[in-house]
């Protein structure tokens, strides 16, 4: 059984090979990271960006870990999602692109 069924960023399935434009958000606009978890018991989940833990919680399984965050400056960050449960540790790097302005087009 897989502990992590799906990871979503801004309501889209996260795929590091997808065009990063689809995940971008402007300065001070909220990002939403979700990890859909399977199994029984509980799992500890955290999301860390630039060495700072943005979200951390214990999730009853099956369940969803959710993290909402925003950044005050335009930049690219690499966050690390870590989920531990069932003697398994899942790690995934998530690219977070913050742009100066909303795209107009």
N, C-alpha and C positions, 0 to 999 in steps of 0.2 A: 504494500500500500504506500502510495506517495503522500508525504506530509504536506507538500505545497502543490495544490492543483493548478493555481493560476495567479499571476502577478499582474496587477493593472495600475497604470499611471494615468490620471485624469480620465478615468472611465474607459480606457482602451487597453487591450491586452499588451503588456510590455514585451517588446521584441527589440533587442539591441541592434538588429540589422535593419529595422524600419527607419525611414527618414526621420531624423530627430525633430523636424519641424512640427510634427503632429503632437508632440508632447510639450512644446515650449509654452511658457507663460510670461507675461510682462511683469515688471517690477511690482511688488506688493500684491500680486494676484495669487490666489491660493492654488497650490498643487494638492493632489489627492492620490496617495499611494495606498493600494489595497493588496493583501495577500489572502487568497481563499485557501483555507487549510482543511485537511481531512484527517480522520483518525478518531481516537478516543482519548479521554483524559484532558491534559492541558499542554500548551506549548508556550514557551517564552519567545517573544518577538521584539526586535528593536530595529530602528532605522537611524543610522549615523551619517552625518555629512560633515566633512572637514574636521573630524575628531569630536564633533559635538552631537550628542544623542538628541534627536528631535522628538522621537516617540519611543516608548517602551511599555509593553504590557504583557500580561498573561492572558492567553485566549483559551476558552473552553472549546474543545474539539467535538465535532466539526464546527468551524467558525471562521470569522474574518478579522484579520488585523488591519486596522485602518490608521493612517497617519496623514494629517493635514498640516501644511507648512507653507511659508512664503519667504521671499528674500527681498531686502531693501535695495539691492544693487544688481545691475545686469552682470551676469557672469555664467560660467559653466562650472558645475560642481559634480563630483562623483560621490554618490551616496552608497552605503552598504546596508543591505537588508540581511538580517541574520535571524533565523528561526530555529529554535532547538526544541525537539520533542521526540518521543519514541526512540531515544538513543541515537537520534540522527540530527545533524546540523546542516542546515541549508543556508548557503551564502550566495548573494547575487549583487553585483554592482549595478547601480541605476544611474544613468546620466540625467542630470537636471540642468536644463538650459533656461536661463532667465534673460529675457530680452528687454531692451530699454522701453519699447513702445509696442502696443498691439499692432499686428500686421494689418495693413489697409489694402484692400484689393478687390 
